Amino acid sequence: MNLQIFGTKKCKDSKKAQLYFQERRIPFQFINLQEKEMSKGELKSILGSVSLDDLIDTSSKVYEDKNLKYMLYNKEEALLENPLLFKTPVVRDGKKATVGYVPDVWKQWIEQSKK
């Protein structure tokens, strides 16, 4: 497994995701979206498993501040330019990805990696 967790230090679900993998002694890389943005390649890889609409946090301060509810905009560009617009955590294992806290899916990933 080659796990990456994209999130923020203040996000409770990001903390829960980190704890989930720590408890199972599965190494991961945590990328704090407040410090480092997601690359275009990482986003493309994630979009193979997750829809663009699922990645956008419509309840975020950035979404409201930029008034995106009432605007037409390029969603992919908006996410790359405003990393705090992501719904977190985004957990990625190669080409597989999830958004939010979904331990049932991660459990399947772990079981598959043991085969």
Backbone bond lengths (Angstrom), bond angles and torsions (degrees), N, CA, C in turn:
res aa  C-N    CA-C-N  psi(-1)  N-CA   C-N-CA  omega(-1)  CA-C   N-CA-C  phi
1 M - - - 1.458 - - 1.523 108.97 -
2 N 1.306 114.58 142.84 1.458 121.05 178.76 1.531 107.30 -130.88
3 L 1.323 115.81 75.82 1.460 121.46 -170.82 1.516 113.60 -83.65
4 Q 1.317 113.95 140.47 1.459 122.21 170.00 1.523 106.73 -127.25
5 I 1.324 115.50 136.85 1.462 120.86 174.69 1.516 107.18 -118.93
6 F 1.322 115.91 115.81 1.460 121.61 176.11 1.518 107.23 -96.74
7 G 1.316 116.77 126.02 1.458 120.29 -179.59 1.510 110.37 -171.23
8 T 1.317 115.22 -163.52 1.460 120.90 175.62 1.526 108.21 -129.04
9 K 1.302 115.71 158.95 1.463 119.94 -178.01 1.527 111.94 -68.28
10 K 1.331 117.04 -23.73 1.465 120.54 -178.58 1.536 112.79 -86.83
11 C 1.318 117.69 -14.31 1.464 122.14 -175.72 1.531 110.11 -76.62
12 K 1.322 116.09 120.73 1.461 121.27 -178.84 1.524 111.91 -64.06
13 D 1.332 116.97 -40.87 1.463 119.65 179.99 1.532 111.48 -67.82
14 S 1.326 117.62 -32.81 1.468 120.51 175.80 1.524 109.90 -64.55
15 K 1.316 116.46 -41.45 1.469 121.01 178.17 1.520 110.46 -64.55
16 K 1.343 116.39 -41.62 1.463 120.64 178.93 1.530 110.84 -64.09
17 A 1.322 117.36 -38.43 1.469 121.26 178.93 1.531 109.90 -64.59
18 Q 1.327 116.73 -44.15 1.459 120.06 178.44 1.528 110.49 -61.06
19 L 1.316 116.29 -44.43 1.459 121.43 -179.84 1.532 110.91 -62.86
20 Y 1.321 116.78 -39.78 1.466 122.04 179.27 1.530 109.97 -55.38
21 F 1.329 117.02 -48.58 1.465 120.57 -177.37 1.536 111.71 -76.81
22 Q 1.323 117.53 -33.58 1.469 120.05 176.60 1.527 110.88 -62.44
23 E 1.320 116.95 -43.81 1.466 121.55 -179.76 1.524 111.99 -61.21
24 R 1.312 116.48 -27.81 1.469 121.28 -179.58 1.530 111.60 -98.46
25 R 1.315 115.87 8.03 1.476 123.88 179.10 1.533 111.97 54.16
26 I 1.314 115.05 42.68 1.465 121.03 177.99 1.526 107.47 -106.06
27 P 1.332 116.62 117.71 1.457 119.33 -178.30 1.530 111.98 -67.40
28 F 1.322 115.63 146.43 1.461 121.42 178.12 1.519 109.03 -150.61
29 Q 1.305 114.45 163.05 1.462 121.26 175.14 1.530 106.54 -109.64
30 F 1.336 116.22 125.76 1.465 119.70 177.54 1.519 108.34 -98.06
31 I 1.316 116.82 125.87 1.463 122.35 177.19 1.515 107.69 -111.55
32 N 1.323 115.19 113.21 1.461 121.46 179.57 1.531 108.13 -81.04
33 L 1.319 116.45 112.61 1.470 121.18 -177.07 1.529 112.73 -67.91
34 Q 1.326 117.47 -12.89 1.461 119.32 175.79 1.531 110.50 -77.44
35 E 1.342 116.17 -21.28 1.463 120.78 -177.61 1.526 112.84 -107.65
36 K 1.318 116.97 -33.47 1.461 120.61 -174.65 1.520 109.16 -138.37
37 E 1.314 115.78 130.00 1.463 118.81 179.69 1.522 111.50 -84.89
38 M 1.300 115.81 161.46 1.459 122.29 178.46 1.529 108.66 -76.67
39 S 1.317 116.36 140.13 1.467 119.62 178.26 1.528 109.66 -77.71
40 K 1.320 114.70 162.41 1.465 120.28 179.40 1.530 110.13 -62.48
41 G 1.337 117.09 -39.00 1.464 121.49 179.28 1.518 112.08 -65.11
42 E 1.335 116.44 -40.87 1.467 120.38 177.57 1.523 110.41 -63.13
43 L 1.326 116.16 -43.15 1.462 120.16 179.27 1.525 110.60 -63.10
44 K 1.320 118.02 -43.55 1.477 121.32 179.68 1.532 109.93 -60.47
45 S 1.326 116.47 -41.59 1.460 120.97 179.70 1.532 110.69 -63.06
46 I 1.316 116.48 -43.23 1.466 121.81 -179.98 1.534 110.92 -65.80
47 L 1.330 115.88 -36.03 1.470 120.04 -178.72 1.527 112.47 -67.24
48 G 1.331 117.56 -10.78 1.457 120.53 173.81 1.524 111.93 -71.58
49 S 1.350 116.67 -21.84 1.468 121.64 -177.39 1.522 113.75 -116.05
50 V 1.318 116.59 -22.11 1.459 121.66 -172.39 1.522 109.49 -130.48
51 S 1.318 117.00 141.00 1.468 118.93 179.23 1.535 110.36 -77.07
52 L 1.300 114.49 153.53 1.462 121.66 -179.89 1.526 111.05 -59.35
53 D 1.330 116.43 -39.94 1.466 120.32 -179.57 1.532 111.83 -64.07
54 D 1.341 116.96 -34.09 1.459 120.37 179.34 1.524 112.45 -68.97
55 L 1.328 117.15 -23.03 1.466 121.05 -177.87 1.528 113.20 -80.26
56 I 1.323 117.45 -20.62 1.465 120.45 -174.22 1.526 110.27 -89.05
57 D 1.315 115.10 124.85 1.460 122.04 179.02 1.524 108.55 -88.02
58 T 1.325 115.44 97.29 1.470 120.58 -176.53 1.531 112.55 -72.72
59 S 1.328 117.24 -7.70 1.464 119.56 177.04 1.531 111.93 -102.09
60 S 1.338 116.30 7.14 1.471 119.27 -177.86 1.527 111.48 -78.45
61 K 1.316 114.05 158.07 1.464 120.74 178.25 1.534 110.28 -64.10
62 V 1.318 116.80 -38.32 1.470 121.11 179.63 1.528 110.17 -61.82
63 Y 1.327 117.48 -43.03 1.465 122.27 179.65 1.530 110.00 -59.55
64 E 1.337 115.38 -44.23 1.470 119.62 -179.77 1.523 111.78 -72.07
65 D 1.341 117.14 -43.74 1.472 121.25 -178.20 1.525 112.07 -61.55
66 K 1.313 115.71 -37.19 1.470 120.09 -179.14 1.531 111.44 -87.02
67 N 1.336 116.46 -2.05 1.455 122.58 176.89 1.532 111.90 57.15
68 L 1.336 115.80 39.95 1.463 120.84 -174.70 1.525 113.55 -70.96
69 K 1.309 116.89 -18.09 1.468 120.32 179.90 1.527 111.43 -59.97
70 Y 1.323 115.91 -33.40 1.465 120.72 -173.58 1.529 112.98 -108.35
71 M 1.341 117.05 9.95 1.460 119.32 -175.91 1.523 111.20 -118.00
72 L 1.309 115.28 153.99 1.450 121.20 168.40 1.524 105.57 -90.79
73 Y 1.329 116.61 130.47 1.464 119.20 -178.29 1.518 109.73 -153.59
74 N 1.311 115.47 159.41 1.456 121.44 176.38 1.525 107.15 -80.53
75 K 1.313 117.35 110.17 1.460 122.26 -173.39 1.522 112.24 -63.36
76 E 1.319 116.30 -40.00 1.461 120.22 -179.35 1.530 110.71 -64.23
77 E 1.323 116.54 -46.17 1.477 120.92 178.31 1.528 110.44 -63.37
78 A 1.317 117.02 -41.53 1.463 121.03 -179.35 1.531 110.52 -60.29
79 L 1.339 117.39 -42.23 1.466 121.08 179.16 1.524 111.25 -65.89
80 L 1.326 116.48 -42.14 1.461 119.74 -178.84 1.530 111.71 -68.26
81 E 1.323 116.66 -34.12 1.468 120.82 -179.48 1.529 112.25 -82.40
82 N 1.326 117.60 -25.75 1.469 122.28 -176.84 1.531 109.45 -129.26
83 P 1.333 118.05 81.63 1.467 120.38 -175.72 1.532 113.83 -58.85
84 L 1.322 117.91 -23.63 1.463 119.91 -179.73 1.529 112.01 -78.48
85 L 1.322 116.34 2.39 1.460 122.29 175.84 1.534 110.83 -84.03
86 F 1.343 116.80 -13.35 1.466 121.03 179.36 1.517 111.04 -69.88
87 K 1.324 115.22 139.89 1.456 121.66 167.96 1.530 104.87 -76.58
88 T 1.310 117.62 130.49 1.463 119.89 -173.94 1.518 111.54 -121.51
89 P 1.319 117.11 157.52 1.458 127.02 -0.91 1.526 111.56 -82.89
90 V 1.322 114.79 152.88 1.453 121.44 168.51 1.524 104.56 -104.23
91 V 1.322 116.59 116.51 1.460 121.52 -178.64 1.524 107.61 -108.85
92 R 1.322 114.90 128.29 1.465 120.25 -174.36 1.523 110.37 -128.38
93 D 1.312 114.98 133.91 1.463 122.02 173.34 1.518 106.71 -130.32
94 G 1.317 116.28 94.37 1.462 120.39 -175.27 1.510 110.68 65.04
95 K 1.328 116.63 -118.54 1.473 120.56 -179.30 1.525 112.69 -93.73
96 K 1.335 116.51 -2.97 1.466 120.55 177.51 1.524 108.43 -91.82
97 A 1.321 116.44 144.57 1.460 120.00 179.51 1.522 111.07 -153.94
98 T 1.324 114.66 154.10 1.464 121.75 175.32 1.526 108.67 -136.01
99 V 1.320 115.09 159.61 1.460 121.41 174.52 1.516 107.35 -123.03
100 G 1.331 116.07 131.98 1.454 120.60 -179.04 1.516 111.32 90.03
101 Y 1.310 115.75 -174.47 1.458 122.35 -178.85 1.523 108.78 -91.37
102 V 1.339 116.95 103.63 1.469 121.35 -176.91 1.537 110.51 -132.45
103 P 1.325 117.48 72.46 1.465 120.84 -176.85 1.524 114.55 -61.46
104 D 1.326 118.84 -25.67 1.464 120.77 178.69 1.535 111.23 -62.55
105 V 1.324 115.69 -40.63 1.470 120.30 178.69 1.521 109.85 -69.66
106 W 1.324 117.04 -43.77 1.467 121.12 -179.03 1.528 110.81 -62.24
107 K 1.326 116.28 -35.65 1.464 120.60 178.31 1.530 109.66 -61.48
108 Q 1.331 116.79 -41.74 1.470 121.12 177.34 1.528 110.74 -62.46
109 W 1.331 117.09 -41.69 1.462 121.08 178.36 1.529 110.41 -59.18
110 I 1.326 115.48 -44.66 1.472 121.13 -178.10 1.522 109.74 -63.47
111 E 1.333 116.31 -45.26 1.470 120.54 179.53 1.525 111.39 -62.77
112 Q 1.328 117.34 -40.88 1.460 121.07 179.71 1.530 110.81 -66.81
113 S 1.324 117.54 -34.72 1.467 120.23 -177.97 1.521 111.73 -70.86
114 K 1.331 117.13 -20.06 1.476 121.43 -179.46 1.522 112.04 -83.32
115 K 1.332 117.07 -15.07 1.486 121.13 -178.20 1.508 111.34 -76.41
